[in-house]
């Protein structure tokens, strides 16, 4: 079960160099094991399994505009979930 809800993230991919990188570490003390991004139908879109736990503009080339769910799995197997909106 999910233990904590994280914040809502917005990424805009319109070549203005604003909101184009998502850093899931967010300077927190959480030890991340893996980050998984799901589409609205809960299909896995991408998994980040190693440091840096970041999504760059290049990672979004196959992401259409829409809402996504992300899950951060910590080293002590807690699940932190949040939402992500991709805007083109």
C-alpha positions, 0 to 999 in steps of 0.5 A, spaced: 500 500 500 502 507 498 504 510 505 505 517 503 503 522 497 508 526 494 507 533 490 504 534 484 509 535 478 509 539 472 513 538 466 513 543 460 516 541 453 516 547 449 523 549 448 523 554 453 528 551 458 523 551 464 520 545 468 524 540 463 528 536 468 524 532 474 529 530 480 526 525 484 531 526 489 529 533 491 534 534 496 531 529 501 533 524 506 530 519 502 534 513 500 531 511 493 531 504 490 527 505 484 522 510 481 516 508 476 512 512 472 505 510 470 500 512 465 493 514 467 491 506 465 497 504 470 501 502 464 508 502 466 512 508 462 519 508 464 523 506 470 529 509 473 533 504 477 539 508 478 542 515 480 541 520 478 533 519 479 532 524 474 527 525 468 530 529 462 527 532 456 530 526 452 526 521 457 519 525 455 520 524 447 514 518 447 510 522 453 504 525 450 501 531 453 497 528 459 497 526 467 501 520 469 502 517 476 509 516 479 511 511 485 518 512 488 520 506 492 525 507 497 530 502 500 526 500 506 520 498 501 516 504 502 512 507 496 511 514 495 506 516 490 504 523 486 502 525 480 506 528 474 503 532 468 506 533 461 505 539 457 507 540 450 
